[in-house]
């Protein structure tokens, strides 16, 4: 079960998103070959976020596994050549979101090929991140069916908490936090709440 996820965020140049996606899929295959793994090449298009980023998702068992793979990739000519092709379609350098998985997905796998990924992002008040995590865990435990994953940043803003739910259809979505008795207290520990829906465009 992955414990760490590296989300690689790409901001495409105008009218070059499709070319960028093609190059990302190719570099993901090179990464699999170097790592001797067969991970799904999950690529998502977050049209609901500013600048509509394309994000590729890389799961790892540990930070050490990620570090070991990076060492191999930086010595691989095919990877470096393909990376330059990816960079050529970007308006600025890629951004890495390293995140620790606090709770995994349950009730769904990549074999189900969900069409969408619903992401809720909360910014906790300073010093309240783990209080917020506990509240979200309570809501997750009460949700029937597919359970979302829950993660926090290893890099970037340490006050952010993420909850992601893969869904096969937008009609499946229900805001399960409505059932939490303490939901009225969310405003005491969370400064903001944003929601994004991404299309999963490649596995």
Buried (B, 14 or more C-beta within 10 A) or exposed (E): EBBBBBBBBBBBEEEBBEBBBEBBBBBBEBBBEBBEEEBBBBBBBBEBBEEEBBBBBBBBEEBEBBEEBEEEBEEBEBBEEBBEBBBEBBEEEBBBBBBEBBBEBEEBEEEEEBBBBBBBBBBBBEEBBEBBBEBBBBBBEEBEEBBBBBBBBBEEEEBBBBBBBBBEEEEBEEEBBEEBEEBEEBEEBBEEEEEBBBBBBBE
